Amino acid sequence: MAAADPSSTSASPLVSVIIPVYLATPYIAGTLDSVLAQTFSNYEVILVNDGSPDTEDLERAIAPYRDRIVYIVQENRGQAAARNTGIRASRGAFLAFLDDDDQWEPEFLSFHTGAMQADPGMAVHYADAMIFGDTPMRGRTIMELTPSHGDATFHRLITRACTVLNCAALSRREAVLRAGMFDESYRYGEDIDLWLRIARQGGRIGYKKKVVARCRLRPDSVSANVSRMIEGYLRVLAAIRKSPGLTPADIEVLDRQIAAENASLDLVEGKQALRNGDIGTARQRLQKANAHFHRPKITAALFLLRVVPKLFLTFYRRRAN
């Protein structure tokens, strides 16, 4: 059910801010405060409670904000479905998707709307975000870890040469609708899937290297599960690979990236097997990974696993801790 729209009698806002919420009660006030502190004022906030089991606590936490947001409650259907619910309720020409524990700098909306209004042909405009939260990576930026190189074209998105962050992007509503919104069958990778569909339709995705958001990393977050993120992206790539209209160049780029992602998954799972003390699985997954990467460190690890497996395992687990 939806709460009454606090802006229903006013002109349509330029921007609709869509925040899906699930088990984020300790963080939601900080997220909303960062939105309401924007230097730009022509926006609406749509908060979608995706069947969160802590709804009672959540509603107490957002009580001070209820006159400034549109609040919608639905059964749990996942982040993609919650975002689509927000899109359907939105009235703005631009859409900003903010996760329930991330935050914006005060100039976020003025920065992005200025760029988008200056270039009517741009479908999405994205920037950088600072990492914060309970993580050793706090204080670094996303683009330090995964740099973007120019506009996010279809091929650059596939190869991860560009990383479009939900928390640091603004999208043109018509481009999102034309692409079919978020695919609700995905629990991981639904954002990159949308950007790929927009880019494939000819939508231009522009980039400016400026920190305008804060991306929280925490142990229980979706982004903390590297294996599932890679598996989710592999599913996205496999679906695109089956779609009609691909050029030979598209197929070549997709096949190369699918091989790279499978090797990355083998490497991640091999390291996890080492941490778990499973030497057999570790050796098998690392061998598969190294068949693609040919890295000296993996080669050395495989040699030690063969010659002195228990000693290497003890050394690795100490370093991992």
N, C-alpha and C positions, 0 to 999 in steps of 0.2 A: 504494500500500500504506500501511497505517496502523501507526504505532508502538503499543506497548502503552499503554493508558490509565493514566496515573499515579494517577488517582483512582477506578479501577474498583471498588475495594472500599469506598469511602466513600459516604455519602449523596449524593444528587444535589445539585449546586451550585445556588444561586439564579440565577446569571448565567453564561452561556456567552459568552466573548470570542472572536470569530472574526476571524482575521487571514489574508487571502490574500496570498501572497508571490510576487513575480515581479521579478527583477533589482533586489533591494533589500538585498543583503548589507551594504553600508556603513552602512545605517540600522537594520537589524533589531534589533541589540542595544539601541539607544536606545529603540526602540518597546517591546520586551519589558520593559526595565528600568522604563519608566513604568507598565506594567500591574502588574508585581510589586511596585511601591512603593505600591499602593493602600492606603488606610486601611481599606477594606472587604475582607474575606478570603474570603467564601463564593462563589467563582467558579472556573471552569475556563478554560484558554486552549487554543484549537484553532488551530493554525497549518497552513495548507494551502499546500503548495508546488505552484503551478500550472505544473508543467513548466518551471521556471526553468532557463535554460541554464547558470547558474552554481551548480547544485545542490551540487557538491563544496565550493565556497567557502562557500555558505550553510550547509551542514551543519556545517562547522567553526565558523562564527560562532555557531550555536545550540547547539553541544555543551554548554556550561555550563548550559543551560536545559532540557535534554531530560527531566530527572526532574520538571519542573514544568509541562510542556505535553503536549498531544496533538499529534503530528506526523503529517500525512497528505501523501502525494505522489500527484499525479495528472498525466496528460498535460495539456498546455496547452490550456485551453478558455475562458480569459477570466475576468475578475474575478467576474462574476455567477455563473458555474458554480462557481468556487472557494468563494464565499460559500455557495452552496447545499450544497456538499459539507460545509462546516462546520456548517450548520444540521442536516443529516441526522445528523451525529455528535454533536450537542449534547444536553445533558441539562438545561440550565437553563430556568427559567420565563421568563427574560428573555434577550434577545440584544443584544450590543454588537458592532458591525462597525467594526473599526479597520484603516485602510490600513497597509501595511507600513513606511511612512516617517513616519507621524504619531505623536503622543504624547498622553498624558493627564496632567492635574494629579492629584495624589494623592487628592483627594476626589471624583474623577469618579464612581466607582461608588456611593459612599455618598450623594452628592447625587441621582443619578438613581433609585436604588432607593428612597430615601426618598420621592421624589415619586410614583413609580409605586405603591408600597404604600399610600400615603395616599389614592390615587384609583384604585380597582380598575377603573373604567370607561375609563381612559386607555390607548390602544393604543401610543402612542409619546410619549416626552418628549425634547425636544432643547434645546440651549443654544448658546453661542457658542464660538468658537475663535480663538486668537491665531495670526497668520501668522508663520512663521519659515522660514529657509532662504535660498538664494541668490536673493533677489528684492528689488527696491526697496520692496515693500510690507511687508516684515518689520516686526513691531512693531505693525501695525494688526490689527484684528479683522475677521473675515468679516462681522459684522453692521454694521460701519462702512461696508463696501463694498456690501453687499446686505442692508439692514435687514429684519427680520421684524416684522410687525405682528399681534400676537395669535396665537391658535391657528391651526394650519395646516389650513384647510378645503380642500375640493376646489378651489373657485374661487381661493382665495388661492395655492394651490400652482401652479395653471395659469398665473396671471398673475405669478408670482415675487414676490408680495407677502410670501411666507414662503419661507425657504431652510432646509431641513432638512439638516444636515450629518451624513454617516455617522459621522465621527470624534467628533461631539459629541451623539450620540443613543443612547437605550436603547429597545428595542422589546419588546413582549410577544410571546413566541414563538407563542402561539396566533393572534394577529392576523397575523403574517407567514405562517404556514402557511395560514390561511384565505384570504389574498390570493393564494396560489400561489407564494410565495417570489420570487426574482429571475428575470426573464425572460432566459434565457441567449442569446437571439438578439441582445441589445444589447451592444455594446462601449462605448458612451457612453450616459449617461442612464438606466442600469438602476436607479439609486437613486431618482431622482425618479419613475420609473415605478412602483416599489413603493409609495412614499408616496402617490401618487395613487390606486392601487388600494385601499390601506387606507382612505384618506379617503372614497373613493366608497362603500365598504361600510359607512360609518358609524363607522369607527374614529376616535376623537378623538386629535389630535396636539397635545400641550401644549408650551408654550415658556416658558423662563425666561432672561432676559438676564443670563447669568453665564458668564464664560470658564472652561471646565473642560477644554479640550483645546488642543493645538497642531497646527496644520495646516501641513505643509511644502509650500512651492511650489518647484519646481525646473524648469529648462528642459525636461527630458525627461519631465515628468509628464503624465498624461492631462489634468489641469486647465489645463496651459499651452497646449493647442491649442484656441483659442477657436472657430475655425471648426468643428472636428469636434464640439465640445460643443454648439454651436447646431444643427448638422445632426442630432446624436443626439436632442436635445430635440424637434426638428421631427418626427422619426420617431415618437417617443413620442406627441406630440400628434395626429399623423395616425392612429395606431392607435386612440387613444381616440375620435377623431371618428367612426370607423367602427363603434364598439361599440354594441350595442343599449341601450335604456333611458335615453338622454340626454333631458333636458328642453330646451325651447326656450331657457331661460336658460343651460344648459350649452353648447349649440351656439353661442350668441352669444359667450360668453366664450372658447370654444375658437377660433372663427373670428377673433376680434379678436387673440388671442395668436399664432396662426399667422401672421397678417399682420405683426405686430410682430417676430416672430422672423425671418421672411424678410427684413424690412427691416434688421434687425441684422446678418444674415449678409451682405447686400449691402454694408453699411457696412464691416464687417471686411474683406471681400474687396476692396473698393475701396481701402482704406488699404494693403492688402498689394500691390495692383497698383501703387500709387504708389511704394512702397518698391522694387518690382522695375523701375520705370521704364516700365511699360506704361500709357501715357497713355490709349489707347483703352478698355481694359478698366476702368481707374479711372473714367473719365468715365461709362461705361455703368452700372457698379455704384453709383456715388454718385448718379446721377440716379434710379435705382430706389429707393435708400434715402431720398432726399429727398422723393420722391413720398409717402412715408408720414410722415416726421418733420417736414418743413418747417422745418429748422433754418437759422438765418442763417449759421452757419459753413460748412455744406455748400454753401449757395447761393453764398457768396463763393468757396469753393474751385472750384466748377464754373465760375464766371465767369472766374476766373484761368486755369483749365485751357483755356478757350476763347480767351482774349485773349493770355496770355503763358505757354503751357504749359511750355516748357523752363525758364523762370525760376522758375515756381511749383514745378516738380518738384525743381529744385535746392534751393530753400528748404525744401521739405517733407522731403526726404531728410536734409538737415543737421539739422533739428529732430528727426527720428525717431532719429537716431544720438546 
